[in-house]
Amino acid sequence: MDELNNLQATLLECRYNLKKKNIVGEDACPICGVEVETSNHLILDCSFAKEIWASLNVDTTGHDVATLWVLPRPSLIPAAHYNTFLLMVSWFLWIHRNAVAFNSLPPSRARVKSALLDAAPIWRHRLPAGSAVVVDSWCSLFSSNM
């Protein structure tokens, strides 16, 4: 268990990691307030994160953030650039967490959806030419499922 905790601590500056460094006194997740905020909890296991992933038909059960890229791909999401899709959603879960933790904003699926819809066209420019259809499918999924 210590090896897993050490790995998680190095992945993100989550509360678990910050408490180990004596930077914060509490390691509870600022979104759910129930569990210790590890990297896995923040990106995959928090009830809020699970709700976001479930709305996108991505099953995170039993997976680890250190191997995010092995999450099963739903048929609605194109295989091309699936890793980028996973990273984008994870990134915006992190940004959302920071808004809750540092700006005292309430958890909001609508805010995550809006952020993903705004960002997807920008992320499109990071992909090879001809990938517009992939990003369009992501936007369609964000619009209809979240």
C-alpha positions as CSV (number, residue, x, y, z in Angstrom):
1,M,0.0,0.0,0.0
2,D,2.8,2.4,0.8
3,E,4.3,1.9,-2.7
4,L,0.9,2.8,-4.3
5,N,0.5,5.8,-2.0
6,N,4.0,7.0,-2.9
7,L,3.2,6.7,-6.6
8,Q,0.0,8.6,-6.2
9,A,1.7,11.3,-4.3
10,T,4.0,12.0,-7.2
11,L,1.3,12.2,-9.8
12,L,-0.5,15.4,-8.7
13,E,-0.3,18.0,-5.9
14,C,-3.4,16.5,-4.4
15,R,-4.2,17.0,-0.7
16,Y,-2.8,13.6,0.2
17,N,0.6,14.7,-1.2
18,L,0.4,18.1,0.4
19,K,-0.5,16.7,3.8
20,K,2.5,14.4,3.6
21,K,4.6,17.5,3.0
22,N,2.9,19.3,6.0
23,I,1.6,22.0,3.7
24,V,-2.1,21.3,4.5
25,G,-3.5,19.8,7.7
26,E,-6.5,18.1,6.0
27,D,-6.4,15.6,3.2
28,A,-10.2,15.3,2.5
29,C,-11.4,15.9,-1.0
30,P,-12.7,19.4,-1.4
31,I,-15.4,18.2,-3.8
32,C,-17.0,15.3,-2.0
33,G,-15.5,15.9,1.5
34,V,-15.6,12.2,2.2
35,E,-12.5,10.5,1.0
36,V,-8.8,11.3,1.1
37,E,-7.9,13.3,-2.0
38,T,-5.3,11.1,-3.9
39,S,-4.6,11.3,-7.6
40,N,-6.9,8.3,-8.2
41,H,-9.7,9.8,-6.1
42,L,-9.5,13.2,-7.8
43,I,-9.5,11.9,-11.4
44,L,-11.3,8.6,-11.2
45,D,-12.9,7.7,-7.9
46,C,-14.5,10.8,-6.5
47,S,-18.3,10.6,-6.8
48,F,-18.2,13.8,-8.9
49,A,-15.4,12.4,-11.2
50,K,-17.3,9.1,-11.6
51,E,-20.4,11.1,-12.6
52,I,-18.5,13.0,-15.3
53,W,-16.9,9.8,-16.7
54,A,-20.2,7.9,-16.5
55,S,-21.9,10.7,-18.5
56,L,-19.3,10.1,-21.2
57,N,-19.8,6.3,-21.0
58,V,-16.3,5.7,-19.7
59,D,-16.0,3.0,-17.1
60,T,-13.3,3.9,-14.6
61,T,-14.1,1.1,-12.1
62,G,-10.9,-0.6,-10.9
63,H,-8.6,1.6,-12.9
64,D,-5.6,3.7,-11.8
65,V,-4.7,7.2,-12.9
66,A,-1.1,6.1,-13.4
67,T,-2.4,3.9,-16.3
68,L,-5.2,6.2,-17.5
69,W,-4.7,5.2,-21.1
70,V,-6.0,1.6,-20.5
71,L,-9.5,2.8,-19.7
72,P,-11.9,1.0,-22.0
73,R,-13.0,3.1,-24.9
74,P,-16.7,3.4,-25.4
75,S,-18.0,2.9,-29.0
76,L,-19.2,6.5,-29.1
77,I,-15.7,7.9,-28.8
78,P,-13.4,7.5,-31.8
79,A,-10.3,5.4,-31.3
80,A,-8.1,8.1,-32.9
81,H,-6.7,10.4,-30.2
82,Y,-8.6,8.6,-27.4
83,N,-5.6,9.2,-25.1
84,T,-5.9,12.9,-25.8
85,F,-9.6,12.8,-24.9
86,L,-8.8,11.1,-21.6
87,L,-6.1,13.7,-20.8
88,M,-8.4,16.5,-21.7
89,V,-11.2,15.3,-19.4
90,S,-8.7,14.6,-16.6
91,W,-7.2,18.1,-17.0
92,F,-10.6,19.7,-16.7
93,L,-11.5,17.6,-13.6
94,W,-8.2,19.0,-12.1
95,I,-9.1,22.6,-13.1
96,H,-12.6,22.1,-11.7
97,R,-11.2,20.8,-8.4
98,N,-9.0,23.9,-8.2
99,A,-12.0,26.2,-8.7
100,V,-13.8,24.3,-5.9
101,A,-10.7,24.3,-3.6
102,F,-9.4,27.8,-4.2
103,N,-12.3,29.9,-5.4
104,S,-15.0,28.2,-3.1
105,L,-17.2,27.4,-6.1
106,P,-19.6,24.6,-5.8
107,P,-19.1,21.4,-7.8
108,S,-20.8,21.8,-11.2
109,R,-21.2,19.4,-14.1
110,A,-22.4,22.3,-16.2
111,R,-19.1,24.2,-15.6
112,V,-17.1,21.1,-16.6
113,K,-19.2,20.6,-19.7
114,S,-18.8,24.3,-20.7
115,A,-15.1,24.2,-20.1
116,L,-14.7,21.0,-22.3
117,L,-16.8,22.5,-25.0
118,D,-14.8,25.7,-25.0
119,A,-11.5,23.9,-24.9
120,A,-12.1,21.1,-27.5
121,P,-11.6,23.4,-30.5
122,I,-8.3,24.7,-29.1
123,W,-7.1,21.1,-28.4
124,R,-8.0,20.3,-32.1
125,H,-5.1,22.4,-33.2
126,R,-2.7,20.1,-31.2
127,L,-3.9,17.2,-33.3
128,P,-2.8,16.2,-36.8
129,A,-4.6,17.8,-39.8
130,G,-7.7,16.0,-40.6
131,S,-8.7,15.3,-37.0
132,A,-11.5,17.8,-36.9
133,V,-14.1,15.0,-37.1
134,V,-12.7,13.4,-34.0
135,V,-13.0,16.6,-32.0
136,D,-16.4,17.2,-33.4
137,S,-17.5,13.8,-32.1
138,W,-16.1,14.8,-28.6
139,C,-18.1,18.0,-28.7
140,S,-21.2,16.2,-29.7
141,L,-20.7,13.8,-26.8
142,F,-20.1,16.6,-24.3
143,S,-23.2,18.4,-25.6
144,S,-25.6,15.5,-25.5
145,N,-24.4,13.4,-22.5
146,M,-23.3,15.8,-19.9
